[in-house]
Amino acid sequence: MVHVNHGTNSEAHMPFGGVKDSGLGAYSIGHSNLEFFTNVKAAYFQG
């Protein structure tokens, strides 16, 4: 998942973890697992 100038809220219809595009699975249960599999990065562009 990539969010630009947006919060990190996930929605149920977005595939994240689980099998195929279900969005339901062991890796998508709970806030602590989301933090474990998330790498926070910042990119700054000057235009």
N, CA, C and O atoms as CSV, one atom per row, in Angstrom:
chain,resi,resn,atom,element,x,y,z
A,1,MET,N,N,0.842,-1.172,0.000
A,1,MET,CA,C,0.000,0.000,0.000
A,1,MET,C,C,0.885,1.232,0.000
A,1,MET,O,O,1.888,1.290,0.711
A,2,VAL,N,N,0.514,2.195,-0.786
A,2,VAL,CA,C,1.227,3.463,-0.825
A,2,VAL,C,C,0.214,4.574,-0.624
A,2,VAL,O,O,-0.802,4.633,-1.318
A,3,HIS,N,N,0.491,5.454,0.325
A,3,HIS,CA,C,-0.381,6.595,0.580
A,3,HIS,C,C,0.455,7.856,0.446
A,3,HIS,O,O,1.516,7.965,1.061
A,4,VAL,N,N,-0.009,8.802,-0.345
A,4,VAL,CA,C,0.678,10.079,-0.503
A,4,VAL,C,C,-0.230,11.162,0.050
A,4,VAL,O,O,-1.350,11.345,-0.426
A,5,ASN,N,N,0.255,11.883,1.060
A,5,ASN,CA,C,-0.527,12.934,1.724
A,5,ASN,C,C,-1.886,12.415,2.182
A,5,ASN,O,O,-2.908,13.084,2.024
A,6,HIS,N,N,-1.879,11.217,2.749
A,6,HIS,CA,C,-3.128,10.574,3.160
A,6,HIS,C,C,-2.820,9.690,4.358
A,6,HIS,O,O,-1.701,9.194,4.493
A,7,GLY,N,N,-3.776,9.493,5.205
A,7,GLY,CA,C,-3.605,8.605,6.346
A,7,GLY,C,C,-3.423,7.164,5.910
A,7,GLY,O,O,-3.566,6.846,4.729
A,8,THR,N,N,-3.112,6.298,6.847
A,8,THR,CA,C,-2.854,4.900,6.515
A,8,THR,C,C,-4.036,4.006,6.855
A,8,THR,O,O,-3.842,2.869,7.286
A,9,ASN,N,N,-5.238,4.489,6.672
A,9,ASN,CA,C,-6.412,3.668,6.935
A,9,ASN,C,C,-6.618,2.678,5.805
A,9,ASN,O,O,-6.603,3.051,4.632
A,10,SER,N,N,-6.810,1.420,6.157
A,10,SER,CA,C,-7.102,0.397,5.162
A,10,SER,C,C,-8.607,0.229,5.063
A,10,SER,O,O,-9.339,0.498,6.015
A,11,GLU,N,N,-9.053,-0.213,3.916
A,11,GLU,CA,C,-10.471,-0.466,3.718
A,11,GLU,C,C,-10.668,-1.936,3.405
A,11,GLU,O,O,-9.771,-2.589,2.871
A,12,ALA,N,N,-11.841,-2.458,3.736
A,12,ALA,CA,C,-12.104,-3.890,3.611
A,12,ALA,C,C,-11.988,-4.396,2.183
A,12,ALA,O,O,-11.610,-5.550,1.984
A,13,HIS,N,N,-12.296,-3.580,1.183
A,13,HIS,CA,C,-12.261,-4.063,-0.196
A,13,HIS,C,C,-10.860,-4.058,-0.799
A,13,HIS,O,O,-10.675,-4.499,-1.933
A,14,MET,N,N,-9.882,-3.569,-0.062
A,14,MET,CA,C,-8.506,-3.544,-0.562
A,14,MET,C,C,-7.798,-4.836,-0.164
A,14,MET,O,O,-7.846,-5.217,1.006
A,15,PRO,N,N,-7.139,-5.523,-1.105
A,15,PRO,CA,C,-6.430,-6.752,-0.744
A,15,PRO,C,C,-5.199,-6.454,0.101
A,15,PRO,O,O,-4.351,-5.649,-0.286
A,16,PHE,N,N,-5.105,-7.096,1.239
A,16,PHE,CA,C,-3.942,-6.944,2.115
A,16,PHE,C,C,-3.829,-8.209,2.943
A,16,PHE,O,O,-4.649,-8.436,3.832
A,17,GLY,N,N,-2.848,-9.023,2.675
A,17,GLY,CA,C,-2.694,-10.283,3.389
A,17,GLY,C,C,-3.720,-11.296,2.931
A,17,GLY,O,O,-4.480,-11.033,2.000
A,18,GLY,N,N,-3.749,-12.428,3.562
A,18,GLY,CA,C,-4.725,-13.453,3.214
A,18,GLY,C,C,-4.391,-14.153,1.907
A,18,GLY,O,O,-3.280,-14.047,1.390
A,19,VAL,N,N,-5.373,-14.867,1.390
A,19,VAL,CA,C,-5.212,-15.629,0.164
A,19,VAL,C,C,-5.935,-14.915,-0.960
A,19,VAL,O,O,-7.083,-14.503,-0.799
A,20,LYS,N,N,-5.285,-14.768,-2.080
A,20,LYS,CA,C,-5.815,-14.075,-3.254
A,20,LYS,C,C,-6.235,-12.662,-2.861
A,20,LYS,O,O,-5.476,-11.995,-2.158
A,21,ASP,N,N,-7.400,-12.170,-3.276
A,21,ASP,CA,C,-7.832,-10.805,-2.985
A,21,ASP,C,C,-8.889,-10.740,-1.889
A,21,ASP,O,O,-9.687,-9.804,-1.855
A,22,SER,N,N,-8.903,-11.717,-1.000
A,22,SER,CA,C,-9.949,-11.762,0.017
A,22,SER,C,C,-9.839,-10.617,1.017
A,22,SER,O,O,-10.852,-10.118,1.508
A,23,GLY,N,N,-8.612,-10.200,1.318
A,23,GLY,CA,C,-8.421,-9.174,2.335
A,23,GLY,C,C,-8.554,-9.713,3.740
A,23,GLY,O,O,-8.440,-8.962,4.709
A,24,LEU,N,N,-8.798,-11.020,3.862
A,24,LEU,CA,C,-8.939,-11.653,5.169
A,24,LEU,C,C,-7.850,-12.696,5.318
A,24,LEU,O,O,-7.719,-13.583,4.475
A,25,GLY,N,N,-7.077,-12.600,6.368
A,25,GLY,CA,C,-6.022,-13.582,6.568
A,25,GLY,C,C,-5.260,-13.311,7.841
A,25,GLY,O,O,-5.508,-12.323,8.532
A,26,ALA,N,N,-4.342,-14.184,8.143
A,26,ALA,CA,C,-3.593,-14.085,9.393
A,26,ALA,C,C,-2.761,-12.816,9.464
A,26,ALA,O,O,-2.544,-12.279,10.550
A,27,TYR,N,N,-2.292,-12.327,8.318
A,27,TYR,CA,C,-1.407,-11.171,8.338
A,27,TYR,C,C,-2.152,-9.849,8.421
A,27,TYR,O,O,-1.531,-8.813,8.662
A,28,SER,N,N,-3.450,-9.857,8.230
A,28,SER,CA,C,-4.183,-8.588,8.235
A,28,SER,C,C,-5.057,-8.429,9.469
A,28,SER,O,O,-5.994,-7.630,9.464
A,29,ILE,N,N,-4.766,-9.174,10.520
A,29,ILE,CA,C,-5.563,-9.099,11.738
A,29,ILE,C,C,-4.807,-8.268,12.770
A,29,ILE,O,O,-3.705,-8.629,13.181
A,30,GLY,N,N,-5.394,-7.179,13.175
A,30,GLY,CA,C,-4.836,-6.392,14.259
A,30,GLY,C,C,-3.879,-5.296,13.831
A,30,GLY,O,O,-3.205,-5.392,12.805
A,31,HIS,N,N,-3.840,-4.258,14.642
A,31,HIS,CA,C,-3.007,-3.086,14.371
A,31,HIS,C,C,-1.518,-3.409,14.497
A,31,HIS,O,O,-0.705,-2.880,13.738
A,32,SER,N,N,-1.154,-4.271,15.448
A,32,SER,CA,C,0.266,-4.584,15.648
A,32,SER,C,C,0.853,-5.323,14.453
A,32,SER,O,O,2.012,-5.095,14.105
A,33,ASN,N,N,0.086,-6.199,13.818
A,33,ASN,CA,C,0.573,-6.881,12.617
A,33,ASN,C,C,0.711,-5.920,11.455
A,33,ASN,O,O,1.636,-6.053,10.653
A,34,LEU,N,N,-0.183,-4.961,11.347
A,34,LEU,CA,C,-0.075,-3.957,10.293
A,34,LEU,C,C,1.206,-3.152,10.463
A,34,LEU,O,O,1.898,-2.875,9.483
A,35,GLU,N,N,1.528,-2.775,11.694
A,35,GLU,CA,C,2.764,-2.036,11.951
A,35,GLU,C,C,3.999,-2.887,11.667
A,35,GLU,O,O,5.009,-2.368,11.193
A,36,PHE,N,N,3.929,-4.189,11.951
A,36,PHE,CA,C,5.069,-5.075,11.723
A,36,PHE,C,C,5.406,-5.181,10.239
A,36,PHE,O,O,6.581,-5.226,9.875
A,37,PHE,N,N,4.389,-5.221,9.378
A,37,PHE,CA,C,4.600,-5.396,7.946
A,37,PHE,C,C,4.633,-4.074,7.185
A,37,PHE,O,O,4.595,-4.083,5.955
A,38,THR,N,N,4.702,-2.935,7.881
A,38,THR,CA,C,4.696,-1.627,7.236
A,38,THR,C,C,6.061,-0.967,7.376
A,38,THR,O,O,6.629,-0.924,8.467
A,39,ASN,N,N,6.578,-0.461,6.281
A,39,ASN,CA,C,7.803,0.335,6.288
A,39,ASN,C,C,7.418,1.772,5.982
A,39,ASN,O,O,6.929,2.069,4.893
A,40,VAL,N,N,7.637,2.663,6.937
A,40,VAL,CA,C,7.288,4.063,6.756
A,40,VAL,C,C,8.462,4.769,6.091
A,40,VAL,O,O,9.593,4.711,6.571
A,41,LYS,N,N,8.177,5.430,4.991
A,41,LYS,CA,C,9.209,6.172,4.271
A,41,LYS,C,C,8.648,7.529,3.890
A,41,LYS,O,O,7.439,7.694,3.731
A,42,ALA,N,N,9.526,8.482,3.749
A,42,ALA,CA,C,9.121,9.818,3.327
A,42,ALA,C,C,9.969,10.226,2.133
A,42,ALA,O,O,11.179,10.004,2.111
A,43,ALA,N,N,9.324,10.820,1.147
A,43,ALA,CA,C,10.028,11.319,-0.038
A,43,ALA,C,C,9.633,12.772,-0.231
A,43,ALA,O,O,8.449,13.109,-0.222
A,44,TYR,N,N,10.615,13.619,-0.403
A,44,TYR,CA,C,10.370,15.044,-0.580
A,44,TYR,C,C,10.789,15.451,-1.987
A,44,TYR,O,O,11.889,15.129,-2.436
A,45,PHE,N,N,9.910,16.155,-2.672
A,45,PHE,CA,C,10.185,16.619,-4.030
A,45,PHE,C,C,10.155,18.136,-4.056
A,45,PHE,O,O,9.269,18.757,-3.468
A,46,GLN,N,N,11.105,18.718,-4.724
A,46,GLN,CA,C,11.132,20.165,-4.868
A,46,GLN,C,C,10.889,20.479,-6.334
A,46,GLN,O,O,11.577,19.974,-7.221
A,47,GLY,N,N,9.886,21.331,-6.568
A,47,GLY,CA,C,9.534,21.590,-7.962
A,47,GLY,C,C,9.585,23.027,-8.359
A,47,GLY,O,O,9.308,23.359,-9.511
